[in-house]
Amino acid sequence: MIAASRARIRAFRNDFLARTGQQVWYPWDLIFARHTRAELPEDAFPGKSMTSEVRSALRAWGFGEPLLRFRVVRHDLPFGGLTIVPHVPDDVRVLVHPHGGWEYYSVLFHEFGHAVHGRSTRAPSHLLRNGLGFAAFHEGVAEVFEEISVSRSWLRTRPGLTPDRIRKFRASRTDENLLRAVLMGFAFLQEVATYDHPERDPRPAIHDRVRRLFGFEPYRSPSWVDVFSVTHPVYRQSYFVALLFSAQLLAELHRAVKGPFWPNPRVGAWLTAHWLRPGASQDWTDMVTKVTGRPLGVESFLGGLQPPKA
């Protein structure tokens, strides 16, 4: 996948250079480019009403008030968001930054996906309810909830967003999942290298590959110290697998559920029956085959790398 991504990534770089008039390209430019290609105005996503509006959007998916009744704390933290479930399904808590803007709404949809998952799970024992050890499954489910934030129908509810601006924003995200997959793959390789040889600096080999793929100018590698690898060791590969899983789940959802993606109360019922309620009482990889008709694979993910419909 990394080698096959080269042309798309170089095209992304060239678009940024042409758009900004810059002559050089560094990793921090990649971050800036991803957030500014078709940036949406922050006042269309006010922070003060973010929690209530995300809850409202999930009601339109058919999730009732009891499932949306969990504590939300807004406070600065080193991650985009965090969901803690001390006891499934009764004690669910969400922590998110106290900011508005599309990115934070998207994060909150993701975290609410975790929270609704926890509140919806029904299984005969605590060990089967909490699903520990199935991180890619939980992250993949949350990725599906996050898709509301890029859906055309939900974006049309945001004040001041014109159809043309929504179209440009959705088109600008064509390469987003590709970039995420590649960057997470490299991050995981660096983490594994750190564990395999803790006496060595893992940066030179990994960052040389990153620089060649993305076409960056020579730059000094940042510190290899990473708080996420300390708090969530060997977790990044779960996000990578989650991209594959959520793509396959979404493809089956669109096929199986009648009506629009959002708003549609049938979506919540379908997600609950097939994915949320069982918890860890079933092997999730077996569930993928049972529900989608084929084992977990890359086909749906690769098919989703095409530009979204206007």
C-alpha positions as a Python dict, from the first residue, in 0.01 Angstrom:
ca = {
    (1, 'M'): (0, 0, 0),
    (2, 'I'): (282, 240, 89),
    (3, 'A'): (457, 196, -246),
    (4, 'A'): (130, 223, -438),
    (5, 'S'): (53, 549, -256),
    (6, 'R'): (353, 735, -391),
    (7, 'A'): (182, 900, -690),
    (8, 'R'): (-122, 1011, -486),
    (9, 'I'): (96, 1154, -213),
    (10, 'R'): (321, 1340, -456),
    (11, 'A'): (9, 1486, -624),
    (12, 'F'): (-109, 1600, -280),
    (13, 'R'): (229, 1768, -224),
    (14, 'N'): (226, 1937, -565),
    (15, 'D'): (-124, 2071, -504),
    (16, 'F'): (-9, 2227, -176),
    (17, 'L'): (298, 2387, -334),
    (18, 'A'): (90, 2530, -620),
    (19, 'R'): (-178, 2654, -382),
    (20, 'T'): (62, 2826, -143),
    (21, 'G'): (344, 2929, -376),
    (22, 'Q'): (598, 2763, -148),
    (23, 'Q'): (912, 2607, -292),
    (24, 'V'): (981, 2358, -12),
    (25, 'W'): (781, 2083, 158),
    (26, 'Y'): (828, 1954, 514),
    (27, 'P'): (631, 1726, 753),
    (28, 'W'): (471, 2024, 926),
    (29, 'D'): (347, 2141, 585),
    (30, 'L'): (167, 1808, 549),
    (31, 'I'): (-20, 1873, 872),
    (32, 'F'): (-107, 2224, 759),
    (33, 'A'): (-214, 2105, 413),
    (34, 'R'): (-450, 1843, 552),
    (35, 'H'): (-631, 2103, 762),
    (36, 'T'): (-650, 2387, 510),
    (37, 'R'): (-737, 2239, 169),
    (38, 'A'): (-1103, 2327, 209),
    (39, 'E'): (-1127, 2443, 568),
    (40, 'L'): (-1476, 2493, 708),
    (41, 'P'): (-1554, 2805, 916),
    (42, 'E'): (-1543, 2749, 1290),
    (43, 'D'): (-1863, 2944, 1352),
    (44, 'A'): (-2055, 2670, 1169),
    (45, 'F'): (-1947, 2435, 1448),
    (46, 'P'): (-1987, 2628, 1775),
    (47, 'G'): (-1814, 2481, 2076),
    (48, 'K'): (-2083, 2575, 2327),
    (49, 'S'): (-2345, 2353, 2163),
    (50, 'M'): (-2116, 2075, 2036),
    (51, 'T'): (-2223, 1808, 2285),
    (52, 'S'): (-2596, 1865, 2241),
    (53, 'E'): (-2570, 1877, 1861),
    (54, 'V'): (-2374, 1553, 1835),
    (55, 'R'): (-2627, 1387, 2064),
    (56, 'S'): (-2906, 1521, 1842),
    (57, 'A'): (-2738, 1378, 1534),
    (58, 'L'): (-2719, 1035, 1698),
    (59, 'R'): (-3087, 1050, 1791),
    (60, 'A'): (-3150, 1081, 1417),
    (61, 'W'): (-2973, 744, 1385),
    (62, 'G'): (-3232, 597, 1620),
    (63, 'F'): (-3033, 590, 1943),
    (64, 'G'): (-3269, 664, 2231),
    (65, 'E'): (-3205, 892, 2525),
    (66, 'P'): (-3095, 615, 2769),
    (67, 'L'): (-2807, 517, 2539),
    (68, 'L'): (-2697, 881, 2508),
    (69, 'R'): (-2698, 940, 2882),
    (70, 'F'): (-2333, 949, 2980),
    (71, 'R'): (-2100, 1203, 3136),
    (72, 'V'): (-1908, 1439, 2907),
    (73, 'V'): (-1619, 1646, 3044),
    (74, 'R'): (-1460, 1916, 2830),
    (75, 'H'): (-1098, 1976, 2924),
    (76, 'D'): (-760, 2000, 2754),
    (77, 'L'): (-587, 1664, 2707),
    (78, 'P'): (-293, 1528, 2504),
    (79, 'F'): (-522, 1336, 2264),
    (80, 'G'): (-812, 1440, 2045),
    (81, 'G'): (-1055, 1276, 2284),
    (82, 'L'): (-1084, 988, 2527),
    (83, 'T'): (-1366, 756, 2632),
    (84, 'I'): (-1342, 565, 2960),
    (85, 'V'): (-1583, 286, 3046),
    (86, 'P'): (-1529, 178, 3408),
    (87, 'H'): (-1835, -47, 3400),
    (88, 'V'): (-2029, -159, 3094),
    (89, 'P'): (-2300, -48, 3029),
    (90, 'D'): (-2370, 167, 3335),
    (91, 'D'): (-2066, 391, 3376),
    (92, 'V'): (-1943, 558, 3055),
    (93, 'R'): (-1746, 883, 3043),
    (94, 'V'): (-1617, 1100, 2758),
    (95, 'L'): (-1336, 1355, 2776),
    (96, 'V'): (-1294, 1606, 2492),
    (97, 'H'): (-1128, 1942, 2430),
    (98, 'P'): (-1334, 2255, 2515),
    (99, 'H'): (-1314, 2389, 2160),
    (100, 'G'): (-1540, 2423, 1859),
    (101, 'G'): (-1467, 2370, 1490),
    (102, 'W'): (-1522, 2080, 1252),
    (103, 'E'): (-1221, 1877, 1374),
    (104, 'Y'): (-1349, 1872, 1732),
    (105, 'Y'): (-1701, 1781, 1621),
    (106, 'S'): (-1552, 1492, 1426),
    (107, 'V'): (-1356, 1379, 1732),
    (108, 'L'): (-1669, 1395, 1946),
    (109, 'F'): (-1864, 1180, 1698),
    (110, 'H'): (-1581, 926, 1728),
    (111, 'E'): (-1582, 934, 2109),
    (112, 'F'): (-1961, 917, 2123),
    (113, 'G'): (-1933, 609, 1904),
    (114, 'H'): (-1725, 447, 2178),
    (115, 'A'): (-1968, 567, 2443),
    (116, 'V'): (-2283, 445, 2265),
    (117, 'H'): (-2104, 114, 2203),
    (118, 'G'): (-2041, 80, 2575),
    (119, 'R'): (-2397, 179, 2667),
    (120, 'S'): (-2547, -61, 2409),
    (121, 'T'): (-2350, -373, 2497),
    (122, 'R'): (-2545, -661, 2648),
    (123, 'A'): (-2361, -980, 2741),
    (124, 'P'): (-2386, -1227, 3032),
    (125, 'S'): (-2062, -1135, 3210),
    (126, 'H'): (-1834, -839, 3263),
    (127, 'L'): (-1548, -995, 3067),
    (128, 'L'): (-1776, -1045, 2766),
    (129, 'R'): (-1919, -696, 2793),
    (130, 'N'): (-1602, -487, 2802),
    (131, 'G'): (-1439, -640, 2493),
    (132, 'L'): (-1082, -577, 2609),
    (133, 'G'): (-832, -696, 2352),
    (134, 'F'): (-1043, -601, 2053),
    (135, 'A'): (-915, -247, 2006),
    (136, 'A'): (-938, -251, 1625),
    (137, 'F'): (-1305, -352, 1651),
    (138, 'H'): (-1389, -70, 1893),
    (139, 'E'): (-1197, 188, 1690),
    (140, 'G'): (-1361, 70, 1368),
    (141, 'V'): (-1708, 112, 1515),
    (142, 'A'): (-1618, 465, 1630),
    (143, 'E'): (-1488, 541, 1278),
    (144, 'V'): (-1837, 465, 1145),
    (145, 'F'): (-1992, 719, 1383),
    (146, 'E'): (-1729, 970, 1273),
    (147, 'E'): (-1856, 939, 915),
    (148, 'I'): (-2159, 1150, 1009),
    (149, 'S'): (-1928, 1451, 1033),
    (150, 'V'): (-1836, 1426, 663),
    (151, 'S'): (-2179, 1325, 534),
    (152, 'R'): (-2335, 1575, 298),
    (153, 'S'): (-2676, 1558, 468),
    (154, 'W'): (-2540, 1642, 812),
    (155, 'L'): (-2310, 1918, 683),
    (156, 'R'): (-2616, 2077, 522),
    (157, 'T'): (-2757, 2132, 872),
    (158, 'R'): (-2463, 2351, 970),
    (159, 'P'): (-2530, 2726, 957),
    (160, 'G'): (-2372, 2918, 671),
    (161, 'L'): (-2239, 2620, 473),
    (162, 'T'): (-2335, 2642, 106),
    (163, 'P'): (-2369, 2332, -114),
    (164, 'D'): (-2061, 2440, -309),
    (165, 'R'): (-1850, 2472, 6),
    (166, 'I'): (-1966, 2131, 125),
    (167, 'R'): (-1883, 1980, -213),
    (168, 'K'): (-1530, 2124, -207),
    (169, 'F'): (-1475, 2009, 150),
    (170, 'R'): (-1581, 1652, 76),
    (171, 'A'): (-1373, 1644, -241),
    (172, 'S'): (-1070, 1768, -46),
    (173, 'R'): (-1083, 1461, 177),
    (174, 'T'): (-1029, 1212, -105),
    (175, 'D'): (-680, 1122, 17),
    (176, 'E'): (-741, 1156, 392),
    (177, 'N'): (-781, 786, 475),
    (178, 'L'): (-488, 699, 251),
    (179, 'L'): (-267, 949, 435),
    (180, 'R'): (-389, 824, 772),
    (181, 'A'): (-316, 463, 681),
    (182, 'V'): (36, 542, 560),
    (183, 'L'): (123, 766, 855),
    (184, 'M'): (-11, 516, 1109),
    (185, 'G'): (182, 240, 936),
    (186, 'F'): (507, 432, 969),
    (187, 'A'): (431, 526, 1331),
    (188, 'F'): (370, 162, 1416),
    (189, 'L'): (693, 54, 1244),
    (190, 'Q'): (886, 307, 1451),
    (191, 'E'): (723, 187, 1772),
    (192, 'V'): (802, -177, 1696),
    (193, 'A'): (1162, -83, 1613),
    (194, 'T'): (1186, 87, 1953),
    (195, 'Y'): (1067, -226, 2132),
    (196, 'D'): (1281, -460, 1922),
    (197, 'H'): (1601, -264, 1983),
    (198, 'P'): (1556, -26, 2278),
    (199, 'E'): (1927, 49, 2272),
    (200, 'R'): (1903, 205, 1924),
    (201, 'D'): (1756, 529, 1796),
    (202, 'P'): (1469, 411, 1570),
    (203, 'R'): (1445, 734, 1373),
    (204, 'P'): (1705, 716, 1094),
    (205, 'A'): (1564, 420, 897),
    (206, 'I'): (1197, 513, 942),
    (207, 'H'): (1232, 884, 873),
    (208, 'D'): (1443, 825, 566),
    (209, 'R'): (1160, 611, 424),
    (210, 'V'): (904, 877, 520),
    (211, 'R'): (1108, 1152, 356),
    (212, 'R'): (1147, 958, 30),
    (213, 'L'): (780, 867, 8),
    (214, 'F'): (644, 1214, 84),
    (215, 'G'): (916, 1401, -104),
    (216, 'F'): (1012, 1612, 197),
    (217, 'E'): (1321, 1830, 193),
    (218, 'P'): (1598, 1709, 424),
    (219, 'Y'): (1500, 1784, 784),
    (220, 'R'): (1613, 1699, 1131),
    (221, 'S'): (1409, 1415, 1276),
    (222, 'P'): (1200, 1513, 1578),
    (223, 'S'): (1242, 1336, 1909),
    (224, 'W'): (1142, 972, 1911),
    (225, 'V'): (986, 1022, 2256),
    (226, 'D'): (611, 970, 2215),
    (227, 'V'): (361, 992, 2501),
    (228, 'F'): (106, 784, 2310),
    (229, 'S'): (343, 487, 2298),
    (230, 'V'): (368, 508, 2676),
    (231, 'T'): (-2, 546, 2754),
    (232, 'H'): (-126, 317, 2472),
    (233, 'P'): (160, 81, 2378),
    (234, 'V'): (128, -123, 2057),
    (235, 'Y'): (-207, 42, 1983),
    (236, 'R'): (-151, 223, 1653),
    (237, 'Q'): (-192, -89, 1443),
    (238, 'S'): (-547, -104, 1581),
    (239, 'Y'): (-626, 227, 1408),
    (240, 'F'): (-482, 89, 1084),
    (241, 'V'): (-695, -227, 1099),
    (242, 'A'): (-993, -15, 1207),
    (243, 'L'): (-975, 174, 876),
    (244, 'L'): (-1012, -155, 689),
    (245, 'F'): (-1288, -278, 918),
    (246, 'S'): (-1493, 43, 914),
    (247, 'A'): (-1475, 59, 533),
    (248, 'Q'): (-1609, -295, 505),
    (249, 'L'): (-1874, -229, 769),
    (250, 'L'): (-1987, 90, 593),
    (251, 'A'): (-2010, -86, 258),
    (252, 'E'): (-2238, -349, 411),
    (253, 'L'): (-2440, -86, 599),
    (254, 'H'): (-2514, 100, 275),
    (255, 'R'): (-2619, -225, 112),
    (256, 'A'): (-2830, -361, 397),
    (257, 'V'): (-3003, -52, 538),
    (258, 'K'): (-3271, 116, 331),
    (259, 'G'): (-3274, 492, 307),
    (260, 'P'): (-3006, 758, 352),
    (261, 'F'): (-2694, 722, 561),
    (262, 'W'): (-2805, 1011, 784),
    (263, 'P'): (-3063, 1086, 916),
    (264, 'N'): (-3192, 731, 932),
    (265, 'P'): (-3310, 554, 1251),
    (266, 'R'): (-3259, 216, 1082),
    (267, 'V'): (-2882, 268, 1100),
    (268, 'G'): (-2876, 266, 1481),
    (269, 'A'): (-3091, -47, 1494),
    (270, 'W'): (-2865, -227, 1244),
    (271, 'L'): (-2545, -125, 1421),
    (272, 'T'): (-2687, -227, 1759),
    (273, 'A'): (-2804, -570, 1646),
    (274, 'H'): (-2493, -668, 1453),
    (275, 'W'): (-2205, -489, 1627),
    (276, 'L'): (-2285, -305, 1950),
    (277, 'R'): (-2498, -541, 2157),
    (278, 'P'): (-2282, -859, 2144),
    (279, 'G'): (-1975, -703, 2306),
    (280, 'A'): (-1699, -964, 2321),
    (281, 'S'): (-1939, -1259, 2331),
    (282, 'Q'): (-1848, -1327, 1968),
    (283, 'D'): (-1514, -1306, 1789),
    (284, 'W'): (-1538, -984, 1591),
    (285, 'T'): (-1344, -1121, 1294),
    (286, 'D'): (-1601, -1401, 1268),
    (287, 'M'): (-1874, -1136, 1290),
    (288, 'V'): (-1718, -953, 995),
    (289, 'T'): (-1744, -1264, 780),
    (290, 'K'): (-2095, -1344, 902),
    (291, 'V'): (-2240, -994, 855),
    (292, 'T'): (-2055, -877, 544),
    (293, 'G'): (-2026, -1213, 369),
    (294, 'R'): (-1646, -1215, 346),
    (295, 'P'): (-1343, -1205, 575),
    (296, 'L'): (-1187, -876, 671),
    (297, 'G'): (-989, -743, 374),
    (298, 'V'): (-871, -434, 190),
    (299, 'E'): (-1122, -426, -95),
    (300, 'S'): (-1372, -185, 63),
    (301, 'F'): (-1096, 43, 191),
    (302, 'L'): (-931, 67, -151),
    (303, 'G'): (-1269, 123, -317),
    (304, 'G'): (-1337, 409, -76),
    (305, 'L'): (-1031, 602, -191),
    (306, 'Q'): (-1227, 738, -485),
    (307, 'P'): (-1361, 1099, -470),
    (308, 'P'): (-1695, 1121, -285),
    (309, 'K'): (-2009, 1195, -481),
    (310, 'A'): (-2091, 1564, -491),
}
